[in-house]
Amino acid sequence: MADTVLYEVSDGLATITLNRPEAMNALNIETKVALREAVRSAAADDAVRAVLLTAAGERAFCVGQDLKEHIGLLAADRESGSGQTMSTVREHYNPIVRALAEAPKPVVAAVNGVAAGAGFGFALAADYRLVADTAAFNTSFAGVALTADSGISWTLPRVVGPGRATDLLLFPRNIGAQEAYELGIANRVVPAAELRAEAEKTARALAGGPTVAYAAIKEAVAFGLGHSLAETLEKEDELQTRAGSSEDHAVAVRAFVNKEKPKYLGR
């Protein structure tokens, strides 16, 4: 795996770190491929029970597409007529977002700085966002004459409402950490110096939790957003049956009766 993305698994927690701080963790092709493979690996690995997505440096979580590389690719496209540059949405961004959002385990994003464009989209694809008090979000797409990608046209309206999402997409601006919290983009805002420790604490707590139940919660919420009450009640029945059959449910019940802290197995 390229060193533009670091991947480490420890005690059930996969930590994925964007590692181009000198470029504000902008997404060149090498980084997008490495990130896609890292996220897919974490999602598919049964030994991984939670994922922490973070970034190196202090200025940026991820500013989206590497425009310095992008402009060269666009010029090559014009010469060849291939139109391959924008296939990055299909080949890279879509698989990354789906792997994050659909992973059968919780994903925590530690947003240490600016999250713009696809960087904003990746943060929104996580289940829980801890945000440094110095961080900011920006849709940025319209500023370079592009439309939304990286799932942001689906995730952002569900977080802030369609009217506010349209405003933020049509008129890109920096959304500071406190406003992000008020809008529901940030689940928690912490001092920048404490972000990594707090994010690891949160992610490790989730890694030690009832993984089957967490996966069912993610699936239930995603399903309910696009289905009727009746359909959602049926889905809840299906998912609760699955969670109730897990070893972790039996562990939790025994621990509750015995007034002990449960030690979950993740299955």
C-alpha positions as a Markdown table, in Angstrom:
| # | Residue | x | y | z |
|---|---|---|---|---|
| 1 | Met | 0.0 | 0.0 | 0.0 |
| 2 | Ala | 1.3 | 3.5 | -0.9 |
| 3 | Asp | 2.7 | 5.6 | 2.0 |
| 4 | Thr | 0.2 | 8.3 | 1.1 |
| 5 | Val | -2.2 | 6.3 | 3.1 |
| 6 | Leu | -1.2 | 4.5 | 6.3 |
| 7 | Tyr | -3.1 | 1.4 | 7.5 |
| 8 | Glu | -2.7 | -0.2 | 10.9 |
| 9 | Val | -4.8 | -2.8 | 12.8 |
| 10 | Ser | -4.5 | -3.0 | 16.6 |
| 11 | Asp | -6.9 | -4.7 | 19.1 |
| 12 | Gly | -9.8 | -4.7 | 16.6 |
| 13 | Leu | -9.3 | -1.1 | 15.5 |
| 14 | Ala | -8.2 | -0.3 | 12.0 |
| 15 | Thr | -6.7 | 3.2 | 11.7 |
| 16 | Ile | -6.5 | 4.7 | 8.3 |
| 17 | Thr | -4.5 | 7.8 | 8.0 |
| 18 | Leu | -4.3 | 10.1 | 4.9 |
| 19 | Asn | -0.6 | 10.9 | 4.8 |
| 20 | Arg | 0.0 | 13.8 | 2.4 |
| 21 | Pro | 0.2 | 16.7 | 4.9 |
| 22 | Glu | 2.4 | 18.7 | 2.6 |
| 23 | Ala | -0.4 | 18.7 | 0.0 |
| 24 | Met | -3.2 | 19.2 | 2.7 |
| 25 | Asn | -4.0 | 15.5 | 2.1 |
| 26 | Ala | -5.3 | 16.2 | -1.4 |
| 27 | Leu | -6.4 | 13.2 | -3.4 |
| 28 | Asn | -4.1 | 12.3 | -6.2 |
| 29 | Ile | -4.6 | 9.0 | -8.0 |
| 30 | Glu | -2.1 | 7.1 | -5.8 |
| 31 | Thr | -3.8 | 8.3 | -2.7 |
| 32 | Lys | -7.3 | 7.5 | -4.0 |
| 33 | Val | -6.3 | 3.9 | -4.9 |
| 34 | Ala | -4.6 | 3.3 | -1.6 |
| 35 | Leu | -7.5 | 4.8 | 0.4 |
| 36 | Arg | -10.0 | 2.7 | -1.5 |
| 37 | Glu | -8.0 | -0.5 | -0.8 |
| 38 | Ala | -7.5 | 0.4 | 2.9 |
| 39 | Val | -11.2 | 1.1 | 3.5 |
| 40 | Arg | -12.2 | -2.1 | 1.6 |
| 41 | Ser | -9.8 | -4.1 | 3.7 |
| 42 | Ala | -11.0 | -2.7 | 7.0 |
| 43 | Ala | -14.7 | -3.3 | 6.0 |
| 44 | Ala | -14.1 | -6.9 | 5.0 |
| 45 | Asp | -11.8 | -8.0 | 7.8 |
| 46 | Asp | -13.7 | -9.8 | 10.6 |
| 47 | Ala | -10.9 | -9.0 | 13.0 |
| 48 | Val | -11.6 | -5.3 | 12.5 |
| 49 | Arg | -14.5 | -4.2 | 14.8 |
| 50 | Ala | -14.2 | -0.4 | 14.3 |
| 51 | Val | -12.4 | 2.0 | 11.9 |
| 52 | Leu | -10.8 | 5.3 | 12.6 |
| 53 | Leu | -10.3 | 7.6 | 9.6 |
| 54 | Thr | -7.9 | 10.4 | 10.2 |
| 55 | Ala | -5.2 | 12.5 | 8.6 |
| 56 | Ala | -1.6 | 13.6 | 9.1 |
| 57 | Gly | -0.7 | 17.2 | 9.8 |
| 58 | Glu | -2.6 | 20.0 | 11.4 |
| 59 | Arg | -4.0 | 22.1 | 8.5 |
| 60 | Ala | -6.2 | 19.6 | 6.7 |
| 61 | Phe | -8.2 | 16.4 | 7.0 |
| 62 | Cys | -8.5 | 16.3 | 3.2 |
| 63 | Val | -9.1 | 19.1 | 0.7 |
| 64 | Gly | -10.5 | 16.8 | -1.9 |
| 65 | Gln | -9.2 | 16.3 | -5.4 |
| 66 | Asp | -5.5 | 17.2 | -6.1 |
| 67 | Leu | -6.1 | 20.0 | -8.6 |
| 68 | Lys | -2.5 | 20.2 | -9.6 |
| 69 | Glu | -2.6 | 16.6 | -10.8 |
| 70 | His | -6.2 | 17.1 | -12.1 |
| 71 | Ile | -5.3 | 20.0 | -14.5 |
| 72 | Gly | -2.7 | 17.9 | -16.2 |
| 73 | Leu | -5.1 | 15.0 | -16.6 |
| 74 | Leu | -7.7 | 17.3 | -18.1 |
| 75 | Ala | -5.2 | 18.5 | -20.6 |
| 76 | Ala | -4.3 | 15.0 | -21.6 |
| 77 | Asp | -8.0 | 14.2 | -21.9 |
| 78 | Arg | -8.5 | 17.1 | -24.3 |
| 79 | Glu | -5.6 | 15.8 | -26.5 |
| 80 | Ser | -6.7 | 12.2 | -26.5 |
| 81 | Gly | -10.5 | 12.8 | -26.4 |
| 82 | Ser | -10.7 | 9.9 | -23.8 |
| 83 | Gly | -12.6 | 11.7 | -21.1 |
| 84 | Gln | -11.0 | 9.4 | -18.5 |
| 85 | Thr | -10.3 | 12.0 | -15.8 |
| 86 | Met | -13.8 | 12.1 | -14.4 |
| 87 | Ser | -14.0 | 8.3 | -14.2 |
| 88 | Thr | -12.3 | 8.9 | -10.8 |
| 89 | Val | -15.8 | 9.3 | -9.3 |
| 90 | Arg | -16.8 | 5.8 | -10.4 |
| 91 | Glu | -13.5 | 4.1 | -9.9 |
| 92 | His | -12.4 | 5.8 | -6.6 |
| 93 | Tyr | -14.8 | 8.0 | -4.8 |
| 94 | Asn | -17.9 | 5.8 | -5.0 |
| 95 | Pro | -16.2 | 2.6 | -3.8 |
| 96 | Ile | -14.6 | 4.6 | -0.9 |
| 97 | Val | -17.9 | 6.1 | 0.2 |
| 98 | Arg | -19.8 | 2.8 | 0.0 |
| 99 | Ala | -17.1 | 0.9 | 1.9 |
| 100 | Leu | -17.3 | 3.5 | 4.7 |
| 101 | Ala | -21.0 | 3.8 | 4.9 |
| 102 | Glu | -21.8 | 0.1 | 4.4 |
| 103 | Ala | -19.1 | -1.4 | 6.5 |
| 104 | Pro | -20.6 | -3.8 | 9.1 |
| 105 | Lys | -18.8 | -1.9 | 11.8 |
| 106 | Pro | -18.7 | 1.6 | 13.1 |
| 107 | Val | -16.5 | 4.2 | 11.4 |
| 108 | Val | -15.2 | 7.2 | 13.3 |
| 109 | Ala | -13.8 | 10.2 | 11.4 |
| 110 | Ala | -11.3 | 12.5 | 13.3 |
| 111 | Val | -11.4 | 15.7 | 11.3 |
| 112 | Asn | -8.2 | 17.6 | 12.3 |
| 113 | Gly | -8.4 | 20.5 | 9.8 |
| 114 | Val | -10.1 | 21.5 | 6.6 |
| 115 | Ala | -12.4 | 18.9 | 5.0 |
| 116 | Ala | -13.4 | 20.1 | 1.5 |
| 117 | Gly | -15.0 | 18.5 | -1.5 |
| 118 | Ala | -14.5 | 14.7 | -1.4 |
| 119 | Gly | -12.8 | 15.1 | 2.0 |
| 120 | Phe | -16.1 | 16.5 | 3.3 |
| 121 | Gly | -17.9 | 13.6 | 1.6 |
| 122 | Phe | -15.7 | 11.0 | 3.2 |
| 123 | Ala | -16.2 | 12.5 | 6.7 |
| 124 | Leu | -20.0 | 12.5 | 6.1 |
| 125 | Ala | -19.8 | 8.8 | 5.1 |
| 126 | Ala | -18.5 | 8.0 | 8.6 |
| 127 | Asp | -20.9 | 7.1 | 11.4 |
| 128 | Tyr | -19.4 | 9.5 | 14.0 |
| 129 | Arg | -17.4 | 12.6 | 13.5 |
| 130 | Leu | -15.0 | 14.1 | 16.1 |
| 131 | Val | -13.9 | 17.5 | 14.9 |
| 132 | Ala | -11.1 | 19.7 | 16.1 |
| 133 | Asp | -12.1 | 23.2 | 17.2 |
| 134 | Thr | -9.8 | 24.6 | 14.5 |
| 135 | Ala | -11.3 | 22.5 | 11.7 |
| 136 | Ala | -13.7 | 23.6 | 8.9 |
| 137 | Phe | -15.9 | 22.1 | 6.2 |
| 138 | Asn | -16.5 | 23.3 | 2.7 |
| 139 | Thr | -18.4 | 21.7 | -0.2 |
| 140 | Ser | -16.2 | 23.5 | -2.7 |
| 141 | Phe | -17.5 | 21.8 | -5.8 |
| 142 | Ala | -19.3 | 24.8 | -7.4 |
| 143 | Gly | -16.2 | 26.8 | -6.8 |
| 144 | Val | -14.4 | 24.8 | -9.5 |
| 145 | Ala | -17.5 | 24.4 | -11.7 |
| 146 | Leu | -18.3 | 20.9 | -10.6 |
| 147 | Thr | -21.4 | 19.2 | -9.0 |
| 148 | Ala | -21.4 | 17.1 | -5.9 |
| 149 | Asp | -19.7 | 13.8 | -5.7 |
| 150 | Ser | -18.4 | 11.4 | -2.9 |
| 151 | Gly | -21.9 | 10.8 | -1.8 |
| 152 | Ile | -22.4 | 14.4 | -0.5 |
| 153 | Ser | -25.7 | 14.9 | -2.5 |
| 154 | Trp | -27.1 | 12.0 | -0.5 |
| 155 | Thr | -25.4 | 12.5 | 2.9 |
| 156 | Leu | -25.5 | 16.2 | 3.4 |
| 157 | Pro | -29.3 | 16.7 | 2.9 |
| 158 | Arg | -29.9 | 14.0 | 5.4 |
| 159 | Val | -27.7 | 15.7 | 8.0 |
| 160 | Val | -28.6 | 19.4 | 7.5 |
| 161 | Gly | -31.9 | 19.2 | 5.4 |
| 162 | Pro | -32.3 | 19.7 | 1.7 |
| 163 | Gly | -32.6 | 23.5 | 1.8 |
| 164 | Arg | -29.5 | 24.1 | 3.8 |
| 165 | Ala | -27.6 | 21.5 | 1.8 |
| 166 | Thr | -28.5 | 23.2 | -1.5 |
| 167 | Asp | -27.4 | 26.5 | 0.0 |
| 168 | Leu | -24.0 | 25.1 | 1.0 |
| 169 | Leu | -23.5 | 23.5 | -2.4 |
| 170 | Leu | -24.5 | 26.5 | -4.4 |
| 171 | Phe | -22.6 | 29.0 | -2.3 |
| 172 | Pro | -19.5 | 27.2 | -0.9 |
| 173 | Arg | -18.1 | 28.6 | 2.2 |
| 174 | Asn | -16.1 | 27.5 | 5.2 |
| 175 | Ile | -18.3 | 26.0 | 8.0 |
| 176 | Gly | -16.4 | 26.3 | 11.2 |
| 177 | Ala | -16.4 | 23.6 | 13.9 |
| 178 | Gln | -19.0 | 25.2 | 16.1 |
| 179 | Glu | -21.4 | 25.8 | 13.2 |
| 180 | Ala | -20.7 | 22.2 | 12.0 |
| 181 | Tyr | -21.8 | 21.0 | 15.5 |
| 182 | Glu | -24.9 | 23.1 | 15.4 |
| 183 | Leu | -25.8 | 21.8 | 12.0 |
| 184 | Gly | -25.2 | 18.2 | 13.0 |
| 185 | Ile | -22.2 | 17.7 | 10.8 |
| 186 | Ala | -19.9 | 17.3 | 13.9 |
| 187 | Asn | -21.0 | 14.9 | 16.6 |
| 188 | Arg | -18.4 | 16.4 | 19.0 |
| 189 | Val | -16.0 | 19.3 | 18.9 |
| 190 | Val | -12.8 | 19.0 | 20.9 |
| 191 | Pro | -9.7 | 21.1 | 21.3 |
| 192 | Ala | -7.3 | 20.4 | 18.4 |
| 193 | Ala | -4.6 | 19.1 | 20.7 |
| 194 | Glu | -6.9 | 16.5 | 22.2 |
| 195 | Leu | -8.5 | 15.3 | 18.9 |
| 196 | Arg | -6.4 | 12.2 | 18.3 |
| 197 | Ala | -6.6 | 10.9 | 21.8 |
| 198 | Glu | -10.3 | 11.5 | 22.0 |
| 199 | Ala | -10.9 | 9.9 | 18.6 |
| 200 | Glu | -8.8 | 6.8 | 19.5 |
| 201 | Lys | -10.7 | 6.5 | 22.8 |
| 202 | Thr | -14.0 | 6.7 | 21.1 |
| 203 | Ala | -13.0 | 4.3 | 18.3 |
| 204 | Arg | -11.5 | 1.8 | 20.7 |
| 205 | Ala | -14.7 | 1.9 | 22.8 |
| 206 | Leu | -16.6 | 1.0 | 19.7 |
| 207 | Ala | -14.1 | -1.7 | 18.8 |
| 208 | Gly | -14.8 | -3.3 | 22.1 |
| 209 | Gly | -18.5 | -3.2 | 21.7 |
| 210 | Pro | -21.3 | -5.4 | 20.3 |
| 211 | Thr | -20.2 | -5.4 | 16.6 |
| 212 | Val | -23.3 | -7.3 | 15.3 |
| 213 | Ala | -25.6 | -4.8 | 17.0 |
| 214 | Tyr | -23.6 | -1.9 | 15.7 |
| 215 | Ala | -23.8 | -3.2 | 12.1 |
| 216 | Ala | -27.6 | -3.7 | 12.5 |
| 217 | Ile | -28.0 | -0.1 | 13.8 |
| 218 | Lys | -26.2 | 1.2 | 10.8 |
| 219 | Glu | -28.3 | -0.9 | 8.4 |
| 220 | Ala | -31.5 | 0.0 | 10.2 |
| 221 | Val | -30.9 | 3.8 | 10.0 |
| 222 | Ala | -29.9 | 3.7 | 6.3 |
| 223 | Phe | -32.9 | 1.5 | 5.4 |
| 224 | Gly | -35.3 | 3.7 | 7.3 |
| 225 | Leu | -34.3 | 6.8 | 5.4 |
| 226 | Gly | -35.6 | 5.4 | 2.2 |
| 227 | His | -38.5 | 3.2 | 3.2 |
| 228 | Ser | -42.0 | 3.4 | 4.7 |
| 229 | Leu | -42.8 | 2.8 | 8.3 |
| 230 | Ala | -44.2 | -0.6 | 7.6 |
| 231 | Glu | -41.2 | -1.6 | 5.6 |
| 232 | Thr | -38.9 | -0.3 | 8.3 |
| 233 | Leu | -40.7 | -2.2 | 11.0 |
| 234 | Glu | -40.2 | -5.4 | 9.1 |
| 235 | Lys | -36.5 | -4.6 | 8.7 |
| 236 | Glu | -36.2 | -3.9 | 12.4 |
| 237 | Asp | -37.7 | -7.3 | 13.1 |
| 238 | Glu | -35.2 | -9.0 | 10.8 |
| 239 | Leu | -32.3 | -7.1 | 12.3 |
| 240 | Gln | -33.3 | -7.6 | 15.9 |
| 241 | Thr | -33.6 | -11.3 | 15.2 |
| 242 | Arg | -30.0 | -11.2 | 13.9 |
| 243 | Ala | -28.7 | -9.2 | 16.9 |
| 244 | Gly | -30.7 | -11.3 | 19.4 |
| 245 | Ser | -29.0 | -14.5 | 18.0 |
| 246 | Ser | -25.5 | -13.1 | 18.5 |
| 247 | Glu | -23.1 | -14.3 | 21.1 |
| 248 | Asp | -22.7 | -10.7 | 22.3 |
| 249 | His | -26.4 | -10.4 | 23.2 |
| 250 | Ala | -26.1 | -13.5 | 25.4 |
| 251 | Val | -23.0 | -12.0 | 27.0 |
| 252 | Ala | -24.8 | -8.7 | 27.6 |
| 253 | Val | -27.8 | -10.3 | 29.2 |
| 254 | Arg | -25.7 | -12.5 | 31.5 |
| 255 | Ala | -23.6 | -9.5 | 32.5 |
| 256 | Phe | -26.7 | -7.4 | 33.2 |
| 257 | Val | -28.2 | -10.1 | 35.4 |
| 258 | Asn | -24.9 | -10.6 | 37.3 |
| 259 | Lys | -24.3 | -6.8 | 37.5 |
| 260 | Glu | -21.0 | -7.1 | 35.6 |
| 261 | Lys | -19.5 | -5.2 | 32.7 |
| 262 | Pro | -19.9 | -7.2 | 29.5 |
| 263 | Lys | -16.9 | -8.4 | 27.6 |
| 264 | Tyr | -18.0 | -8.5 | 24.0 |
| 265 | Leu | -16.7 | -10.9 | 21.5 |
| 266 | Gly | -17.8 | -9.1 | 18.3 |
| 267 | Arg | -19.9 | -11.9 | 17.1 |
